[in-house]
Amino acid sequence: MAAALPDAELFESGGLRRHFAFPHNPMFKGVWGTRLALCEIDDAIDDTIAWFKERKAPFFFWWTGPSTKPENLGERLTARGLISMEEQQKQLAHGIVQTEAGAPCMFADLHHMNEAALTQVPQGFSIGEIREEASLHDFKKVFVEAYGIPEWAGQAWVDAALRAGIGRTPWRMYLGRLNGEPVATNMLFNGGGVASVYAVAAVPSVRGQGIGGAITLKPLLEARAMGYHYAVLFATEMGVGAYQRIGFHLTEGRINRYMWRSG
């Protein structure tokens, strides 16, 4: 994702990968794919922090998952002052409910989805792909309100889309409107043989009406039409039920992300 943006950097070694891009959001600065021996990890953490400091990064995410090695990487990261998803919720994203274990991983067969969910929404609800700047700002407004995140965290997606060109980003952005008012968001990411979504959000005033499920489903059906068979995502604790209703299934996997902040 970030490597496709102008002036971005991607570093890959045998044991981990790093990316760095301009938008002011730790999603655009991160570490992932860590597979290192226990004796290597402390030096790798030091080297990685130094790499981001050299680039004057204010923060970055270090992602962990089922294939991460060593298995106690999260403990090593928190010992260095990085904070888990659960702690990020308390400090920065009050609307994103996570536990210490991280976010549940889910998958779906796109040929066995509950397509009726597209019709089980209030009258006057519509979903459209973002194609102009005004809708980008509406996207940010909804995203920030729904997740209780700082405004800069939403502005980064606006900045990235404007820098790369609306409609030319590696992701596709969607906005849901109810009687003309922006109320829901979604971003579709396709790659690695699967479709995925991120930033699925609905403002509190419209929750419980099927809007979150519908705006998740519509882009995924478009991905199916492009030839994708499976979809994956990681959920908030609150979102699991909505995803299950449209055809997603829980796995045993969990994803966590640990946030480093300068100063």
N, C-alpha and C positions, 0 to 999 in steps of 0.2 A: 504493500500500500504506500508507505511513506517513500520508498525508493523511487516510485514513479513520479514524485513531485519534483519540480525544478529545484536544482541546487541541493538535493538531498544526498545523504551518504548512507551506504550500506556496507557493513563490515561482516565478513564471514570467515570463521575459522573452523577447525575440526570439532570444536567443543561448544561453540555458542555463536549467536548472530546478534548484531546491534544495528539499529537504524536511527538516523537523526535527520529531521526536517524542520522547516522554519515555523509552522504554526504554534501558537502558545498553548500547548496542550500536551500532557505526557503521553497521549496516544501516539503522537508523532515522534516520540523519542523513547526507544525501548530496547529491551534485551529479551531474547527468546531462543528456543531450541537448545537449551543448556543440557549438555550431556558430558559431564566431566567426572573424573575420579575424585574421591573425597580429598585426596592430598593436593589436588589442583585448585579447589574451589576458592580458597581464601585469596590466593594470588589473583585469580580471575576476577573476583569482586573488586579488589583494589585497582586492578588495571582498568576495569570497566568504569568505575567511578572517576578515575583520572581522565579517561577518554571523554566522558561527558563534561567534566570540569574544563578541559581544554577548549571545548566548544561553547563554554559559558551557558550550558543548559541549566535552567532553573529547576528542572525535575526530569525524571524518566520513570517508566514502568519496567520492572523485571517480571516477566511472565513465567509461570510455572504450570505444569500439567501432568497428566499420567505418565508421560515418557521422560520427565525431567530427572536428571541424575546430577548430584547425589539426591537421595530422597529427602534428606533433611535440609535442602537448600533454603527453604523458607525460614527455618530457625537461624541459619547463618546470616540471612539477609536482615531479619529483624534485630539480630545482635549488632548489626552495623548501622541501625537506625532507620531502615526502610520500614514502611508501614503497610500492613495487609489490606485487602479489600474491606474487611470488617472495620478496621480502624479508619480507613478513608471515608467510609460512610459517616462516621461520627464527626469527622473533622471537615469534610469537603463536599459530600454528596448525600445529603440527608434523605433523599428519596430513593436511594439505591440500597435495598436491604440485602445484605450478604452475611454469611457466618464466617467463623474462623477457618472453616474447611474450604472456603472459596465458592465459586459459582458452579451450579450443576451443569454438566454437559448433556445436550440433547441432540437427537437426530430424527429425521423423517424421510420416508419414501415419498417423493413428490407425486407419485402415481396413486397414492392412497391418502389423500388429504380430505378434510371435511370442507369441501368447497361451498357448502350451504352457508358457512360462516360469512361469506361475502354479502349475503342478503339479510343476515340477522343483525342489522344495525339500524339506528334511528333514521327516519326519513330525512332527507336533506344532507346525508353524509356522502362525501365523495373523496376519492383518492387520486392524486395526480403526481407524475414525476416533475421535479423542479426543473424549470427551463429558463427562469429569469431571476434577477437579483432580489426583487421584492420578496419573492417566496423563500429565498435563502434566509432572509432576516426573520420571516415568519417561522421558519424551521428552528432557528436559534431560539426564538422566544419560547416556543413550545418545549423544546428540549431542555432548556434551563429551568422552566417552571416545573415540568413533570418530574425531573430528577433532583431538584433542589441543589443544583451545582452552581459554581461561580459563573458569572457571565462570560469570562474569558474562555472557559472550557467549551462553551457553545460557539463563541465567536471564531474559534480556530477552524471549525468546519466551514464557516463562511469564507474566511481568509484563504483556506486551501482551495476551495472551489473557484474563487475569483482568480487566484494565481494560476491554476491549471486551466481554467476555462469551464464555465458551467456546461455540463453535459460531456466533459472530456476527462473527468476524474476517474480513477480506477474503481470507484463505487458509484452507485446510482442513488439519488436522494428522493424521498417521497414525502409528501405533505397531505395529511387528511384534514378536510374542512367540514364543519357542521354548519349548515345554513350560511356558508361563506366565511365562517370564522375558523382560523387555524386551531386544531385541537390535538393532532397526532402526528408522529414522525416515524420514519423508518429509513434505513440505508441498506441497500443490497450489495453484497460482495460476492463475486463469483471467481473461483480459482481453486487450483489443486483438485479439480474434478468434482467439486461440490459447490452448492450455493449456500450462502449464509446471510444473516441479517444482523444489524447492530443499530443501536439508538432507537429501538422500538419504544415509543413513549406515548402516553395519552395524559392530558392534563386532568387533575383530580375531579373536576366537575363533570366529566363524561365517562369516567370509569364504570365498569360493570354493565356496559351496554353493547359489548361485542366489538367495539371500535379497535382495541388493541389487537385482537385476533384477526380482524379483517385487514388492517394495514400491514400485518405480518404476512398474511397469506397471499395477497395480490401480487407483490413483487416476486414471490417464490414461484407462483404459477407462470409468471413471465419467464423466469429462469428455466422452468420445465419446458416451455415452448422453444427455448434456445438449445435444448438437448441435455439439461442437467437432470439427473435421476434422484439424487439425494441432497438433503439439506442438513446443515449442522448449525448449532448456536450454543452460547452459554447464557444462562438465564439468571435473573435476579430471583430471590426466593418468592417474591410476589408474582412473578411472571410465569412460573412453572405451570400452574393450572390453565392459564390462557393458552399456552403453547400446546399443552396436551389436548385441549378441546379442538384444535385445528389439525392434529395428527402427529405431533411430536412425541417422542418417547425418551424417558430418562435413561442415562447410562450410569455406570459406576464411576465415571470420570468426573473430576473437578478441576477447574482452572482458577488459579489465583494470580494476582498481580500485586507486586510490592513496589511501593512508590518511594523513590529517593528525592529529597529536596535539598537544594544548596543552602548553605548558611545554617 
